[in-house]
């Protein structure tokens, strides 16, 4: 084990590689709209709505997700720059995002 890599230091705490500290690659659209997609793949038939195209440099995704989850009355998460909201009420979600000042399109079927 001559190739040692510092994983933990009592002086600084957990040390992460620099590539993990960067923001995830976010899909932004040229028309300035954000998209609401519906996805069931890999979720045992349960549907979630994905809010795609919000720039994390301009908006706090965690705060926005918390607001949307509370207004929708449903659970969700923020993963890799995408807000996931459980359920399938895309029209209500679109209204909430429009009231927050976003231009929104519903994508997919």
C-alpha positions in Angstrom: 0.0 0.0 0.0 2.5 2.5 -1.1 -0.2 4.6 -2.9 -1.8 6.2 0.2 -4.7 8.5 -0.3 -5.8 10.7 2.6 -9.5 10.0 3.3 -10.0 11.5 6.8 -8.0 14.0 8.8 -8.7 14.9 12.4 -7.7 18.5 11.6 -10.1 19.1 8.7 -12.7 16.3 8.7 -13.7 14.3 5.7 -11.6 15.2 2.6 -13.4 14.9 -0.7 -11.7 14.9 -4.1 -12.1 18.2 -6.0 -14.2 16.7 -8.8 -16.9 15.8 -6.2 -17.1 19.4 -5.0 -18.1 20.8 -8.4 -21.8 21.3 -9.3 -23.3 18.5 -11.4 -23.8 19.0 -15.1 -27.3 20.5 -15.5 -29.3 20.3 -18.7 -30.3 23.9 -19.6 -32.5 24.7 -22.5 -31.8 27.5 -25.0 -35.3 28.8 -25.1 -35.2 29.7 -21.4 -38.0 27.4 -20.4 -37.8 24.7 -17.8 -39.5 21.3 -18.4 -41.7 19.2 -16.3 -41.3 15.5 -17.3 -43.0 12.4 -16.0 -41.0 9.3 -15.3 -41.9 5.8 -14.0 -38.9 3.8 -15.2 -37.1 2.1 -12.4 -39.6 3.2 -9.8 -41.9 0.1 -9.7 -44.6 1.9 -11.6 -44.8 4.9 -9.3 -44.7 8.1 -11.2 -42.6 11.2 -10.4 -42.4 14.6 -12.0 -39.0 15.8 -12.9 -38.3 19.6 -13.0 -35.4 20.0 -15.5 -33.5 23.0 -16.7 -33.2 25.2 -13.5 -29.8 26.8 -13.2 -28.4 26.0 -9.7 -26.1 29.0 -9.9 -29.2 31.3 -10.1 -31.7 29.5 -7.8 -31.4 27.5 -4.6 -32.8 24.1 -5.7 -33.2 22.8 -2.2 -35.4 25.8 -1.1 -37.4 25.6 -4.3 -37.9 21.9 -3.9 -39.0 22.3 -0.3 -41.5 25.0 -1.3 -42.9 22.8 -4.2 -43.2 19.7 -2.0 -45.1 21.6 0.7 -47.5 23.3 -1.7 -48.1 20.0 -3.6 -48.4 18.1 -0.3 -46.1 15.4 -1.7 -42.6 14.1 -1.2 -39.6 14.5 -3.4 -35.9 15.1 -3.6 -33.2 17.0 -5.4 -30.8 14.7 -7.4 -28.1 15.9 -9.7 -29.6 19.3 -10.4 -33.1 17.9 -11.0 -36.0 18.4 -8.7 -38.2 15.2 -8.3 -41.7 15.5 -7.0 -43.8 12.4 -6.3 -47.1 12.0 -8.0 -48.5 13.2 -11.4 -50.2 16.6 -11.1 -48.1 18.4 -13.6 -50.7 21.2 -14.2 -50.6 22.2 -10.5 -46.8 22.0 -10.5 -46.7 24.2 -13.6 -48.9 26.8 -11.9 -46.7 26.9 -8.9 -43.6 27.3 -11.0 -45.2 30.1 -13.1 -46.1 31.9 -9.9 -42.4 31.7 -8.9 -41.5 33.5 -12.2 -40.4 30.6 -14.3 -41.3 29.9 -18.0 -42.5 26.3 -18.0 -43.3 23.7 -20.6 -44.8 20.2 -19.9 -42.7 17.6 -21.7 -43.5 14.1 -22.6 -46.9 12.3 -22.5 
